[in-house]
Amino acid sequence: MASILRVNTLTDASSNNSTAMSTINQGTAKAWQNLNGESTISTRDSFNIASTTDTATGIYQPSFSNAVNNNFYSITTNGHRAEDHAISARDNEQTTSLYVLMSHNHTNTSDVDSDSIFSTVHGDLA
C-alpha cells in the first residue's frame, strides 16, 4: 500500500530554516532535457519530455509527458556547437504540450544543428 506524507512546511533539524511546500512545488523545474541535435537526434537525459521532433535544420520541438497549465512558462536554454552559435527558445510557439528550440549562427543568422542543446522549463503543471 502506498504511503502519503502530508506537510505544510519543511524545516531543518535545528528548526532555523523552513520552506513552505508551495515554494518547493513552484520552484522546481517542470521539465528539462539534454539533447544531441546533430544527425539522428537523441535525448541523452530528460525529465517530463516524452519526445523531441527534429522539424528542420537547427529547429527542435520537445513535447511534454505531462502538460503545463498555460503558455506562460519560462524556458532557459544553453548548449554549444562552436563559439559563434547560440541556443534559444521561440516563445511565440510554446504551447501547453510543447515548445520550440533553435540553434543558430551569430555570424550569418542561419539555423544550424548543434551537438549539445540544454533546456529547462519552470511553470505550473496542468
Residue frames as a rotation matrix with the C-alpha (Angstrom) as fourth column:
MET 1
0.584 0.812 0.000 0.00
0.812 -0.584 0.000 0.00
0.000 0.000 -1.000 0.00
ALA 2
-0.146 -0.609 0.780 1.29
0.564 -0.699 -0.440 3.48
0.813 0.376 0.445 -0.90
SER 3
-0.013 0.061 -0.998 2.02
0.947 -0.319 -0.032 6.00
-0.321 -0.946 -0.053 1.84
ILE 4
0.363 0.157 0.918 1.35
0.500 -0.864 -0.050 9.72
0.786 0.478 -0.393 1.83
LEU 5
-0.372 -0.493 -0.787 3.34
0.911 -0.357 -0.207 12.27
-0.179 -0.793 0.582 3.79
ARG 6
0.404 0.609 0.683 1.35
0.661 -0.710 0.242 15.47
0.632 0.354 -0.689 4.24
VAL 7
-0.177 -0.503 -0.846 3.21
0.887 -0.453 0.083 18.56
-0.426 -0.736 0.527 5.44
ASN 8
0.889 0.454 0.050 2.76
0.443 -0.829 -0.343 22.31
-0.114 0.327 -0.938 5.08
THR 9
0.711 -0.697 0.088 6.37
-0.681 -0.715 -0.158 23.25
0.173 0.053 -0.983 5.78
LEU 10
0.641 -0.647 -0.413 9.76
0.578 0.761 -0.294 21.56
0.505 -0.050 0.862 5.65
THR 11
0.814 -0.414 0.407 12.34
-0.559 -0.749 0.356 22.63
0.157 -0.517 -0.841 8.21
ASP 12
-0.024 -0.895 -0.446 15.94
-0.344 0.426 -0.837 21.70
0.939 0.134 -0.318 9.00
ALA 13
0.017 0.001 -1.000 16.90
0.643 0.766 0.012 19.69
0.766 -0.643 0.012 12.10
SER 14
-0.778 -0.373 -0.506 17.60
0.628 -0.463 -0.625 22.83
-0.001 -0.804 0.594 14.17
SER 15
0.223 0.975 0.000 14.32
0.957 -0.219 -0.192 24.49
-0.187 0.043 -0.981 13.05
ASN 16
-0.285 -0.419 -0.862 16.26
0.265 -0.899 0.349 27.56
-0.921 -0.129 0.368 11.91
ASN 17
-0.784 -0.022 -0.620 15.37
-0.560 -0.406 0.722 27.32
-0.268 0.914 0.306 8.22
SER 18
-0.314 0.740 0.595 11.98
0.353 0.673 -0.650 26.37
-0.881 0.006 -0.473 6.88
THR 19
-0.918 0.054 -0.394 10.31
-0.383 -0.382 0.841 26.40
-0.105 0.923 0.371 3.50
ALA 20
0.005 0.989 0.150 6.64
-0.629 0.119 -0.768 26.16
-0.778 -0.090 0.622 2.59
MET 21
-0.251 -0.030 0.968 5.73
0.442 0.886 0.142 23.24
-0.861 0.463 -0.209 0.35
SER 22
0.799 0.586 0.138 4.15
0.407 -0.357 -0.841 25.67
-0.443 0.728 -0.524 -2.13
THR 23
0.533 -0.700 -0.476 7.57
-0.718 -0.671 0.184 27.32
-0.448 0.244 -0.860 -2.59
ILE 24
-0.444 -0.699 0.560 9.21
-0.291 0.704 0.648 23.97
-0.847 0.125 -0.516 -3.25
ASN 25
0.099 0.580 0.808 6.48
0.655 0.574 -0.492 22.98
-0.749 0.578 -0.324 -5.71
GLN 26
0.936 0.321 -0.143 6.60
0.136 -0.705 -0.696 26.29
-0.324 0.632 -0.704 -7.60
GLY 27
0.490 -0.817 -0.306 10.40
-0.727 -0.576 0.374 26.49
-0.481 0.039 -0.876 -7.62
THR 28
-0.168 -0.583 0.795 11.24
0.001 0.806 0.592 23.14
-0.986 0.100 -0.135 -9.15
ALA 29
-0.737 -0.141 -0.661 11.79
-0.644 -0.153 0.750 22.53
-0.207 0.978 0.022 -12.84
LYS 30
0.270 0.912 0.309 8.74
-0.590 0.410 -0.695 21.02
-0.761 0.005 0.649 -14.54
ALA 31
0.936 -0.093 0.338 10.82
0.303 0.702 -0.645 19.65
-0.178 0.706 0.685 -17.42
TRP 32
0.318 -0.860 -0.398 14.43
-0.695 -0.497 0.519 19.55
-0.645 0.111 -0.756 -18.62
GLN 33
0.949 -0.006 0.315 16.41
0.210 0.757 -0.619 17.96
-0.234 0.654 0.719 -21.43
ASN 34
-0.057 -0.966 -0.252 19.95
-0.484 -0.194 0.853 17.32
-0.873 0.171 -0.457 -22.62
LEU 35
0.810 0.525 0.264 19.68
0.037 0.403 -0.915 16.79
-0.586 0.750 0.307 -26.40
ASN 36
-0.522 -0.840 0.149 22.13
0.202 0.048 0.978 15.78
-0.828 0.541 0.145 -29.11
GLY 37
0.438 0.805 -0.401 20.75
-0.125 -0.387 -0.914 17.71
-0.890 0.451 -0.069 -32.10
GLU 38
-0.260 -0.579 -0.773 23.16
-0.894 -0.158 0.418 16.51
-0.364 0.800 -0.477 -34.79
SER 39
-0.882 -0.089 -0.463 22.46
-0.354 0.773 0.526 13.79
0.312 0.628 -0.713 -37.39
THR 40
-0.046 0.858 -0.512 19.89
0.326 0.497 0.804 11.47
0.944 -0.130 -0.303 -35.83
ILE 41
-0.188 -0.039 0.981 18.82
-0.692 -0.704 -0.161 13.45
0.697 -0.710 0.105 -32.77
SER 42
0.018 0.189 -0.982 18.80
0.510 0.843 0.171 11.74
0.860 -0.504 -0.081 -29.40
THR 43
0.627 0.226 0.746 17.92
-0.519 -0.592 0.616 12.70
0.581 -0.774 -0.254 -25.87
ARG 44
-0.418 -0.854 -0.309 20.82
-0.179 0.411 -0.894 11.96
0.890 -0.319 -0.325 -23.54
ASP 45
-0.708 0.289 -0.645 18.69
0.706 0.325 -0.629 12.51
0.028 -0.900 -0.434 -20.44
SER 46
-0.608 0.566 0.557 15.47
-0.190 -0.785 0.590 14.32
0.771 0.252 0.585 -19.57
PHE 47
-0.818 0.520 -0.247 12.59
0.418 0.243 -0.875 14.82
-0.395 -0.819 -0.416 -17.17
ASN 48
0.031 0.973 -0.229 8.95
0.249 -0.229 -0.941 15.20
-0.968 -0.028 -0.249 -18.32
ILE 49
-0.230 -0.102 -0.968 9.93
-0.882 -0.398 0.252 15.13
-0.411 0.912 0.002 -22.01
ALA 50
0.541 0.538 0.647 8.02
-0.210 0.831 -0.515 12.49
-0.815 0.142 0.562 -23.99
SER 51
0.276 -0.457 0.846 9.86
0.899 0.434 -0.059 13.01
-0.340 0.776 0.531 -27.29
THR 52
0.014 -0.306 -0.952 11.64
-0.155 -0.941 0.300 15.60
-0.988 0.144 -0.061 -29.41
THR 53
0.666 0.280 0.691 10.98
0.629 0.287 -0.723 16.19
-0.400 0.916 0.015 -33.11
ASP 54
-0.523 -0.814 -0.255 13.68
0.361 -0.482 0.798 17.49
-0.773 0.325 0.545 -35.45
THR 55
0.467 0.884 -0.005 11.48
0.406 -0.220 -0.887 19.82
-0.786 0.412 -0.461 -37.55
ALA 56
0.937 -0.278 0.214 14.25
0.095 -0.387 -0.917 21.45
0.338 0.879 -0.336 -39.66
THR 57
0.001 -0.997 -0.081 17.96
0.647 0.063 -0.760 22.26
0.763 -0.052 0.645 -39.54
GLY 58
-0.854 -0.500 0.144 18.59
0.195 -0.564 -0.803 23.66
0.482 -0.657 0.579 -36.06
ILE 59
-0.313 0.827 0.467 14.90
-0.856 -0.458 0.240 23.53
0.412 -0.324 0.851 -35.04
TYR 60
-0.833 -0.019 -0.553 13.75
0.190 0.928 -0.319 21.09
0.519 -0.371 -0.770 -32.34
GLN 61
-0.126 0.896 0.425 10.32
-0.697 -0.385 0.604 20.55
0.705 -0.220 0.674 -30.79
PRO 62
-0.965 -0.180 -0.193 10.28
0.015 0.692 -0.722 18.84
0.263 -0.699 -0.665 -27.36
SER 63
0.011 1.000 0.015 6.87
-0.320 -0.011 0.947 17.55
0.947 -0.015 0.320 -26.20
PHE 64
-0.451 -0.119 0.885 5.93
-0.886 -0.064 -0.460 17.26
0.112 -0.991 -0.077 -22.53
SER 65
-0.835 0.231 -0.500 4.97
0.262 0.965 0.008 13.92
0.484 -0.125 -0.866 -20.99
ASN 66
-0.057 0.792 -0.607 2.68
0.972 -0.093 -0.214 15.87
-0.226 -0.603 -0.765 -18.63
ALA 67
0.120 0.178 0.977 1.28
0.670 -0.740 0.052 19.16
0.732 0.649 -0.208 -19.94
VAL 68
-0.886 -0.338 -0.316 1.85
0.463 -0.656 -0.597 22.52
-0.006 -0.675 0.738 -18.30
ASN 69
-0.247 0.868 -0.431 -1.02
0.682 -0.160 -0.713 24.73
-0.688 -0.470 -0.553 -17.12
ASN 70
0.816 0.487 -0.311 -0.68
0.158 -0.705 -0.691 27.59
-0.556 0.515 -0.652 -19.63
ASN 71
0.675 -0.534 0.510 1.61
0.645 0.090 -0.759 29.02
0.359 0.841 0.405 -22.34
PHE 72
0.715 -0.320 0.622 3.35
-0.340 -0.936 -0.091 31.48
0.611 -0.146 -0.778 -20.00
TYR 73
0.876 -0.476 -0.075 6.12
0.357 0.537 0.764 29.27
-0.324 -0.696 0.641 -18.61
SER 74
0.574 -0.765 -0.293 9.81
-0.744 -0.636 0.205 30.11
-0.343 0.100 -0.934 -18.61
ILE 75
0.920 -0.372 0.121 12.37
0.388 0.828 -0.405 28.27
0.051 0.420 0.906 -20.74
THR 76
0.491 -0.858 -0.151 16.09
-0.619 -0.466 0.632 28.51
-0.613 -0.217 -0.760 -20.01
THR 77
0.985 -0.148 0.085 18.39
0.163 0.664 -0.730 27.31
0.051 0.733 0.678 -22.78
ASN 78
0.298 -0.950 -0.099 22.06
-0.738 -0.295 0.607 26.69
-0.605 -0.107 -0.789 -23.29
GLY 79
0.820 -0.098 0.564 24.30
0.323 0.893 -0.314 24.50
-0.473 0.440 0.764 -25.37
HIS 80
0.079 -0.825 -0.560 27.19
-0.516 -0.515 0.685 24.60
-0.853 0.235 -0.467 -27.76
ARG 81
0.888 -0.045 0.457 28.41
0.398 0.573 -0.717 23.79
-0.229 0.819 0.527 -31.21
ALA 82
-0.108 -0.917 0.385 31.04
0.894 -0.259 -0.366 26.45
0.435 0.304 0.847 -31.81
GLU 83
-0.637 -0.248 -0.730 31.89
0.658 -0.668 -0.348 29.87
-0.401 -0.702 0.589 -30.43
ASP 84
-0.945 0.264 -0.191 29.60
-0.321 -0.858 0.402 31.65
-0.058 0.441 0.896 -32.88
HIS 85
-0.466 0.813 -0.349 26.44
0.181 0.474 0.862 29.61
0.866 0.339 -0.368 -32.17
ALA 86
-0.823 0.291 0.488 23.61
-0.567 -0.367 -0.737 30.17
-0.035 -0.884 0.467 -29.70
ILE 87
-0.694 0.667 -0.271 20.60
0.605 0.744 0.282 28.19
0.390 0.032 -0.920 -28.47
SER 88
-0.881 0.458 0.121 17.27
-0.462 -0.775 -0.430 29.91
-0.103 -0.434 0.895 -27.88
ALA 89
-0.559 0.794 0.237 13.57
0.645 0.597 -0.477 29.20
-0.520 -0.114 -0.846 -27.42
ARG 90
-0.820 0.416 0.393 10.81
0.094 -0.578 0.810 30.53
0.565 0.701 0.435 -29.68
ASP 91
-0.898 0.424 -0.115 8.39
0.092 -0.075 -0.993 31.93
-0.429 -0.903 0.028 -27.13
ASN 92
-0.359 0.809 -0.465 5.67
-0.879 -0.461 -0.124 32.63
-0.315 0.364 0.877 -29.70
GLU 93
-0.136 0.270 -0.953 5.45
-0.648 0.704 0.291 28.90
0.750 0.657 0.079 -30.47
GLN 94
-0.972 -0.229 -0.049 5.25
-0.114 0.647 -0.754 27.39
0.205 -0.728 -0.655 -26.97
THR 95
0.017 0.997 -0.079 2.01
-0.514 0.077 0.854 25.64
0.858 0.026 0.514 -26.03
THR 96
0.375 0.187 0.908 0.85
-0.919 0.203 0.337 23.63
-0.121 -0.961 0.248 -23.03
SER 97
0.910 0.033 0.413 2.15
-0.033 0.999 -0.009 20.45
-0.413 -0.005 0.911 -24.69
LEU 98
0.404 -0.806 0.432 5.38
0.914 0.370 -0.165 21.51
-0.027 0.462 0.887 -26.46
TYR 99
0.655 -0.281 -0.702 7.98
-0.131 -0.956 0.261 24.20
-0.744 -0.079 -0.663 -27.05
VAL 100
0.881 -0.342 0.328 10.42
0.408 0.193 -0.893 25.02
0.242 0.920 0.309 -29.85
LEU 101
0.439 -0.839 -0.321 14.19
0.128 -0.295 0.947 25.38
-0.889 -0.457 -0.022 -29.58
MET 102
0.963 -0.203 0.179 16.54
0.171 -0.058 -0.984 26.68
0.210 0.977 -0.021 -32.24
SER 103
0.243 -0.958 -0.151 20.27
0.545 0.006 0.838 26.65
-0.803 -0.286 0.524 -32.70
HIS 104
0.927 0.143 0.346 21.59
0.370 -0.488 -0.791 29.49
0.056 0.861 -0.505 -34.83
ASN 105
-0.053 -0.986 0.157 24.81
0.994 -0.068 -0.088 31.03
0.097 0.152 0.984 -36.05
HIS 106
0.334 0.130 -0.934 25.54
0.490 -0.870 0.055 34.58
-0.805 -0.476 -0.354 -34.81
THR 107
-0.629 -0.738 -0.243 27.63
0.177 -0.440 0.880 35.45
-0.757 0.511 0.408 -37.86
ASN 108
-0.961 0.243 -0.132 25.06
-0.185 -0.212 0.960 34.87
0.206 0.947 0.249 -40.59
THR 109
-0.455 0.805 0.380 21.90
-0.803 -0.186 -0.566 34.15
-0.385 -0.563 0.732 -38.50
SER 110
-0.134 0.396 -0.908 21.36
-0.664 0.645 0.379 30.80
0.736 0.654 0.176 -40.20
ASP 111
0.642 0.387 0.662 19.91
-0.742 0.529 0.411 27.86
-0.191 -0.755 0.627 -38.27
VAL 112
-0.187 -0.768 -0.613 22.44
-0.699 0.542 -0.466 25.07
0.690 0.341 -0.638 -37.65
ASP 113
0.713 0.346 -0.611 22.30
0.099 0.812 0.575 21.68
0.695 -0.470 0.545 -35.93
SER 114
0.093 -0.651 0.753 24.02
-0.878 -0.411 -0.247 21.55
0.470 -0.638 -0.610 -32.56
ASP 115
-0.293 -0.291 -0.911 25.59
0.002 0.952 -0.305 18.63
0.956 -0.091 -0.279 -30.72
SER 116
-0.665 0.072 -0.744 24.53
0.737 0.225 -0.637 19.88
0.122 -0.972 -0.203 -27.26
ILE 117
-0.411 0.650 0.639 21.21
-0.216 -0.750 0.625 21.58
0.886 0.119 0.449 -26.55
PHE 118
-0.773 0.118 -0.623 20.04
0.619 0.354 -0.701 22.05
0.138 -0.928 -0.347 -22.97
SER 119
-0.414 0.686 0.598 16.65
-0.274 -0.720 0.637 23.35
0.868 0.100 0.486 -21.85
THR 120
-0.836 0.223 -0.501 14.81
0.548 0.332 -0.768 23.73
-0.005 -0.917 -0.399 -18.54
VAL 121
-0.303 0.833 0.463 11.15
0.129 -0.445 0.886 24.66
0.944 0.328 0.027 -18.06
HIS 122
-0.916 0.139 -0.376 9.70
0.362 -0.118 -0.925 26.42
-0.173 -0.983 0.058 -14.99
GLY 123
-0.577 0.808 0.117 5.95
-0.599 -0.516 0.613 26.95
0.555 0.284 0.782 -14.65
ASP 124
-0.281 0.598 0.751 2.85
-0.777 0.318 -0.544 25.16
-0.564 -0.736 0.376 -13.40
LEU 125
-0.997 0.057 0.050 1.83
0.074 0.859 0.507 21.64
-0.014 0.509 -0.860 -14.38
ALA 126
-0.428 0.903 -0.032 -1.74
-0.554 -0.234 0.799 21.21
0.714 0.360 0.601 -15.55
